Structure formats: structure tokens, C-alpha cells
Amino acid sequence: MMDTHFDQLLDFPCMQTFKVMGLADPTLPEQIVACLQEHAPGDYAPSVKPSSKGKYHAVSIGVRVTSKEHMETIYTELAQIEIVRVVL
């Protein structure tokens, strides 16, 4: 489990924007949304921004999180997507 202080910094439930950076694969946003649907079902509209050299994409997506544990689970699960490199 992560050793975070989200519960001290945020009032749950709340909206949190996750920024996921991964390889410039056209399926990256779909894989992120599929993962989120398992842990926080909802309607998602990811925003995708390519890197300057086009090798990576940054996907920003707002998610309603309900607790510190919920937020940590989402970070962990998004990071396990094979083409994801960083989750902020």
C-alpha cells in the first residue's frame, strides 16, 4: 500500500485530475478509461496531448474519488497498464 497523505490534503469525495503519461499508442486513452471504469465507473472525456517529439502522450482525466484508499488504488492500477510510464 502507498504511504500517502491524501486524506490530510483532500476532503473526500472529490474530483481529482489524473495525468497519465505513456507511449504514443492510439489505444492509451481507451486503456485508461477501461481501467477507470473498473474502479470508478462514470462518463470520461480524456484530454490527450502529444509530447514535442511525438513519442509519448499525456492523458488528463478527471475522476471522482471517494477515499484515500480509492485514490491509491487508481494510481496503482493505472501504473500497471503496460504502455503507461508515469501517473501523476
C-alpha atoms as one frame of an Amber mdcrd trajectory, in Angstrom:
protein
   0.000   0.000   0.000   1.135   3.542  -0.672   2.180   5.847   2.149   0.308
   8.971   1.056  -1.306  11.871   2.889  -4.266  12.329   0.542  -6.651  12.084
   3.499  -4.933  15.087   5.124  -4.890  17.152   1.925  -8.293  16.456   0.387
 -11.912  16.276   1.512 -13.472  13.122   0.079 -15.409  12.553  -2.068 -13.862
  14.937  -4.585 -12.844  15.312  -8.211  -9.195  14.589  -8.907  -7.415  15.040
 -12.219  -5.035  12.228 -13.035  -2.315  12.832 -15.607  -1.099   9.636 -17.204
   1.944   9.655 -19.458   2.546   6.735 -21.754   3.721   5.664 -25.164   2.049
   7.382 -28.114  -0.311   4.472 -28.733  -3.791   5.275 -30.072  -5.286   2.850
 -27.532  -3.774   4.623 -24.496  -6.896   6.719 -23.678  -9.130   3.653 -24.158
  -6.982   1.549 -21.821  -7.041   4.289 -19.179 -10.827   4.667 -19.377 -11.292
   0.871 -19.239  -9.187   0.750 -16.070 -11.124   3.628 -14.520 -14.473   2.007
 -15.355 -13.448  -0.947 -13.158 -12.607   1.238 -10.154 -14.676   4.410 -10.616
 -17.443   3.912 -13.202 -18.506   7.082 -14.979 -18.507   9.132 -18.161 -14.963
  10.154 -19.019 -13.629  12.653 -21.532  -9.846  12.245 -21.565  -7.725  15.048
 -22.951  -4.662  13.887 -24.906  -1.562  15.978 -25.516   1.371  14.589 -27.534
   4.964  15.212 -26.471   7.116  17.546 -28.567   8.814  14.626 -30.349   5.599
  12.605 -30.559   6.936   9.537 -28.751   4.655   9.956 -25.708   1.140  11.131
 -24.930  -0.069  12.833 -21.757  -3.671  11.961 -20.935  -5.517  14.114 -18.383
  -8.748  12.788 -16.944 -10.984  13.899 -14.075 -12.167  11.183 -11.695 -14.475
  11.289  -8.665 -12.568   9.627  -5.844 -14.228   8.605  -2.593 -11.327   7.951
  -0.202  -7.573   7.841   0.241  -7.621   4.093  -0.456  -9.721   4.585  -3.591
  -7.261   7.167  -4.918  -4.261   4.941  -4.158  -5.931   2.007  -5.924  -6.498
   4.108  -9.040  -2.855   5.274  -9.081  -1.653   1.682  -8.679  -3.957   0.234
 -11.332  -3.219   2.946 -13.912   0.518   2.420 -13.413   0.105  -1.280 -14.232
  -1.060  -0.564 -17.793   1.817  -1.831 -19.946   2.284   1.295 -22.084   1.962
   3.735 -19.164   5.231   5.276 -17.970   4.143   7.767 -15.244   0.956   8.548
 -13.314   0.695  11.967 -11.654
